[in-house]
Amino acid sequence: SDGVLYEAKPVPWSGVKAVRFTTTISCTLTDLRDYLTDTAQLLKLDPLLMKLERINTHSDTALSLIFSAYSLFNSPVFGVSKRDFVTEISSVYLRHTPEGLTNMTTSEGINTDESSVFLQGACSIEDETRPPTKGAVRGHSFAFGFIASPVRDGVHVIQVMSIDPKGWLPPAAIDASNKIQIEKLKKMQKTLAK
């Protein structure tokens, strides 16, 4: 759909299909990382995201940012409960080598070396300080995130989602959510364009 490829696949750990979106964004890896770790930007990007708060920051360096977060989402369709999540989010730069992905030891070449990889992943965690919000259903994120690497005209971005929203959710809500994800990637393309 307009430069965003959408794919869905059943997975053994959930009754909800995992999805993957692929696109190219005309920006640098650093631009993408800065955008995806900026709470204010993410609240503007996602029309369903009502609240996003960092709970704890575990690591914050030039090459990695790891923190836990609380998020609250409105439903994409009328009559369905809000969903909230507590996740650990890791944003790291890696290097693709013949042996596989390795941690970067320097930021040199992050935006120009095609072996550079930016990985941001989030998965659900337990946190007693954040019980489910009244009126919301606590969802479970098996995997949610982005994998990006530099290409000639920007960065190649793959977004993956394997989420169990828990509770009752009609197929129309899942379809609407996937359409919103595509629109979010298109908005990122426009916002981050060099």
C-alpha positions as MATLAB code, in Angstrom:
seq = 'SDGVLYEAKPVPWSGVKAVRFTTTISCTLTDLRDYLTDTAQLLKLDPLLMKLERINTHSDTALSLIFSAYSLFNSPVFGVSKRDFVTEISSVYLRHTPEGLTNMTTSEGINTDESSVFLQGACSIEDETRPPTKGAVRGHSFAFGFIASPVRDGVHVIQVMSIDPKGWLPPAAIDASNKIQIEKLKKMQKTLAK';
ca = [
       0.000    0.000    0.000;
       1.832    3.080   -1.294;
       5.337    1.852   -0.551;
       4.485   -0.189    2.565;
       4.365   -3.969    2.185;
       2.027   -5.765    4.623;
       2.256   -9.474    5.490;
       0.450  -11.582    8.129;
       1.285  -15.082    9.312;
      -0.127  -17.456   11.948;
       2.251  -18.148   14.858;
       2.221  -21.070   17.319;
       2.376  -18.906   20.469;
      -0.782  -16.855   19.816;
      -4.182  -17.115   18.187;
      -3.549  -13.696   16.638;
      -1.449  -13.542   13.468;
       1.952  -11.886   13.587;
       2.359   -9.075   11.071;
       5.265   -7.499    9.240;
       5.404   -4.162    7.455;
       8.321   -3.281    5.162;
       9.234    0.087    3.678;
      12.083    2.486    2.942;
      12.324    5.814    4.759;
      14.529    8.632    3.483;
      16.473    9.299    6.690;
      19.486    8.018    8.625;
      19.556    5.273   11.245;
      20.268    7.935   13.861;
      17.212    9.942   12.752;
      15.070    6.814   13.009;
      16.387    5.921   16.483;
      15.875    9.461   17.752;
      12.302    9.457   16.425;
      11.391    6.014   17.787;
      12.741    6.810   21.261;
      11.027   10.223   21.530;
       7.817    9.874   23.563;
       6.376   13.156   22.272;
       6.903   12.114   18.635;
       5.321    8.695   19.216;
       2.257   10.263   20.855;
       1.844   12.462   17.740;
       2.431    9.519   15.395;
      -0.106    7.044   16.775;
      -3.734    8.216   16.835;
      -4.647    5.395   19.244;
      -1.780    5.932   21.717;
      -3.270    7.810   24.658;
      -0.385    7.534   27.102;
       3.280    6.501   26.913;
       5.426    6.817   30.024;
       8.918    5.596   30.770;
       8.940    3.704   34.049;
      12.681    3.008   34.401;
      15.718    3.562   32.204;
      18.119    0.626   32.451;
      20.774    1.775   29.959;
      21.273    4.969   27.980;
      24.420    5.207   25.840;
      25.218    6.371   22.321;
      24.754    2.784   21.114;
      21.853    1.506   23.226;
      18.788    2.653   25.116;
      16.892    0.171   27.274;
      13.884    1.180   29.348;
      10.558   -0.104   30.623;
       7.399    1.725   29.617;
       3.671    1.877   30.228;
       1.370    2.493   27.254;
      -2.398    2.914   26.965;
      -4.193    2.571   23.614;
      -7.682    3.538   22.582;
      -9.627    1.028   20.470;
      -9.725    1.530   16.699;
     -13.451    0.642   16.706;
     -16.383    1.727   18.879;
     -17.489   -0.528   21.737;
     -14.137   -2.233   22.389;
     -12.110   -1.714   25.577;
      -8.856    0.195   25.653;
      -5.667   -1.873   25.914;
      -2.638   -1.208   28.078;
       0.834   -2.741   28.075;
       3.945   -2.717   30.244;
       6.974   -3.472   28.090;
      10.745   -3.433   28.113;
      12.007   -1.593   25.062;
      15.544   -2.101   23.777;
      16.974    0.141   21.065;
      20.448   -0.906   19.954;
      22.866   -0.483   17.086;
      24.389   -3.704   15.805;
      26.825   -4.699   13.065;
      26.022   -7.440   10.554;
      29.102   -9.664   10.174;
      29.684  -13.058    8.515;
      29.255  -14.568   12.006;
      25.898  -12.829   12.512;
      24.824   -9.701   14.372;
      27.305   -8.315   16.900;
      27.222   -5.331   19.233;
      28.740   -2.141   17.865;
      31.703   -0.849   19.814;
      31.816    2.566   18.142;
      29.286    4.854   16.489;
      31.601    5.350   13.516;
      29.831    4.619   10.233;
      26.388    4.021   11.773;
      24.586    5.977    9.063;
      26.734    5.023    6.069;
      28.027    1.480    6.598;
      25.573   -1.002    5.065;
      26.524   -3.542    7.744;
      24.966   -1.256   10.386;
      21.658   -2.398   11.870;
      19.285   -0.577   14.199;
      17.073   -2.877   16.239;
      14.272   -1.771   18.517;
      12.260   -4.455   20.233;
       9.593   -4.451   22.905;
       8.106   -7.333   24.851;
       5.743   -7.454   27.814;
       7.086   -7.565   31.356;
       5.492   -7.721   34.793;
       5.670   -4.562   36.896;
       3.730   -4.361   40.163;
       3.905   -0.561   40.073;
       1.686   -0.539   36.963;
      -1.489   -2.560   37.457;
      -3.954   -2.526   34.536;
      -5.747    0.772   34.108;
      -9.405    0.721   35.142;
     -11.527    0.135   32.041;
      -8.584   -1.255   30.028;
      -7.557   -4.816   29.215;
      -3.886   -5.682   29.799;
      -2.534   -6.909   26.461;
       0.594   -8.996   25.924;
       3.370   -8.098   23.484;
       5.348  -11.164   22.406;
       7.405   -9.040   20.023;
       6.968   -5.560   18.656;
       9.661   -3.549   16.992;
      11.745   -2.347   14.109;
      14.779   -3.623   12.231;
      16.482   -1.082    9.992;
      19.643   -0.826    7.917;
      21.053    1.870    5.617;
      20.414    1.661    1.889;
      21.332    4.058   -0.909;
      18.251    6.279   -0.500;
      17.638    6.086    3.262;
      16.935    3.159    5.549;
      15.178   -0.126    4.856;
      12.700   -0.613    7.715;
      10.883   -3.744    8.808;
       8.290   -3.431   11.554;
       7.133   -6.635   13.238;
       4.229   -7.184   15.620;
       3.149  -10.261   17.511;
       0.672   -9.061   20.101;
      -2.156  -10.738   21.972;
      -4.580   -7.933   22.783;
      -6.405  -10.257   25.241;
     -10.107  -10.004   25.892;
     -12.770   -9.657   23.231;
     -11.686   -8.071   19.971;
     -13.692   -8.265   16.742;
     -11.872   -8.881   13.423;
     -12.799   -5.319   12.371;
     -10.626   -3.958   15.214;
      -7.614   -6.007   14.090;
      -8.098   -4.911   10.460;
      -8.422   -1.271   11.543;
      -5.295   -1.559   13.683;
      -3.258   -2.947   10.765;
      -4.463   -0.107    8.501;
      -3.408    2.384   11.174;
       0.073    0.772   11.315;
       0.433    1.306    7.550;
      -0.659    4.943    7.915;
       1.834    5.416   10.771;
       4.691    4.195    8.567;
       3.604    6.548    5.783;
       3.526    9.408    8.299;
       7.032    8.436    9.484;
       8.199    8.537    5.853;
       6.916   12.091    5.467;
       8.122   13.327    8.858;
      11.626   11.870    8.558;
      12.209   12.634    4.859;
      15.587   14.316    4.375;
];
